[in-house]
Amino acid sequence: MSLDVETILEEEFPEVAVLIHDCLSFCGLCRVRPYAIVNNKRIFADTPEQCLVKIKQEIKKELAKYE
């Protein structure tokens, strides 16, 4: 089962722009483990679910700067 990360993040953080790309040009990295880029910071995890948790944490840290 795959995660619909875009929908999950857009529903939880409607004020955040979520961009999904098939390839981020870090050749081979996606075969090693799931990752994402949040405000130019690479987020890594062992599973897609863990990666999603880390993405949410990073988004919350970024949003806290504007409160």
Secondary structure per residue as TSV (DSSP state, phi and psi in degrees):
chain	resnum	aa	ss	phi	psi
A	1	M	-	360.0	132.6
A	2	S	-	-102.5	153.2
A	3	L	-	-86.6	139.9
A	4	D	-	-91.3	75.8
A	5	V	H	-59.1	-41.7
A	6	E	H	-58.3	-49.8
A	7	T	H	-64.4	-44.2
A	8	I	H	-58.2	-48.2
A	9	L	H	-70.9	-39.2
A	10	E	H	-66.0	-34.2
A	11	E	H	-72.1	-39.5
A	12	E	H	-80.2	-31.6
A	13	F	-	-130.2	72.6
A	14	P	T	-63.4	-19.2
A	15	E	T	-84.5	-1.3
A	16	V	S	-105.7	136.5
A	17	A	-	-82.6	122.1
A	18	V	-	-108.0	120.1
A	19	L	-	-116.5	127.5
A	20	I	-	-109.8	129.9
A	21	H	-	-125.4	140.0
A	22	D	S	-67.8	-34.5
A	23	C	-	-138.7	131.9
A	24	L	-	-107.5	10.5
A	25	S	S	63.3	30.8
A	26	F	-	-106.9	73.0
A	27	C	T	-45.8	121.8
A	28	G	T	86.2	-18.1
A	29	L	H	-61.0	-39.2
A	30	C	H	-67.9	-20.4
A	31	R	H	-77.2	-24.5
A	32	V	H	-79.0	-49.2
A	33	R	S	-166.3	159.9
A	34	P	-	-65.0	143.1
A	35	Y	E	-152.2	163.9
A	36	A	E	-147.3	167.5
A	37	I	E	-121.1	123.0
A	38	V	E	-119.7	112.3
A	39	N	T	49.3	51.6
A	40	N	T	67.9	11.1
A	41	K	E	-107.8	127.1
A	42	R	E	-78.0	132.4
A	43	I	E	-114.0	124.4
A	44	F	E	-118.8	153.8
A	45	A	-	-158.8	169.9
A	46	D	S	-82.0	-27.9
A	47	T	S	-131.9	159.5
A	48	P	H	-58.9	-37.5
A	49	E	H	-64.3	-43.0
A	50	Q	H	-66.0	-36.9
A	51	C	H	-63.5	-42.2
A	52	L	H	-60.7	-42.4
A	53	V	H	-60.3	-44.6
A	54	K	H	-67.8	-35.6
A	55	I	H	-62.0	-46.4
A	56	K	H	-60.5	-41.4
A	57	Q	H	-62.2	-43.1
A	58	E	H	-66.6	-40.0
A	59	I	H	-61.8	-44.8
A	60	K	H	-61.3	-39.8
A	61	K	H	-63.2	-42.6
A	62	E	H	-65.5	-43.5
A	63	L	H	-66.5	-31.8
A	64	A	H	-62.4	-25.5
A	65	K	T	-65.7	-22.8
A	66	Y	T	-105.4	8.2
A	67	E	-	-86.5	360.0
